[in-house]
């Protein structure tokens, strides 16, 4: 999106194609990738039409704009394919599982199982022990240490569990090499 002073942001429709290229001259690159130099826009459009392809503006920010003779739908497909491949490499969102010192063993085991599933899928998992009211911190720490024994195959992002008021937490990732495992 680019900024327009009149109405804020305007929608980006992608590169201009064929009759939407409204400049008198363009720098033309033919279908073989050879630069033909500065050419009249109508002549360039006719050359693209004779080849059964489209005239696509690939460099709009230079004078004259750079246009290439190519199959526009194939070009869009390649661009979308690049976007999809870039998205797949992004980090997955962090999952947080909360435990309490007085939680039942069945609930604790289920949450541990879910955390391990998230780790297998590549999500970072934050394990948090939340102490409420008069629950003892010693009980919370011992239960937290017991829960952490299930994550020995994974590496932790923090070297030690963090204490923030009534919470103790640590974050794990799958197969990340760190100092502390």
Buried (B, 14 or more C-beta within 10 A) or exposed (E): EEEEEEEEEEEEEEBBBBEEBEEEBBBBBBBEEEEBEEBEBEEBBEBBEEBEBBBBBBBEEEEBBBBBBBBBEEBBEEEEEEEEEEEEEEEEEEBEBEBBBEBEEEEBEEBBEEBBEBBEEEBBBBBBBBBEEEBEEEBBBEBBEEBBEBBEEBBBBEEEBEEEEEBBBBBBBBEEEEEEE
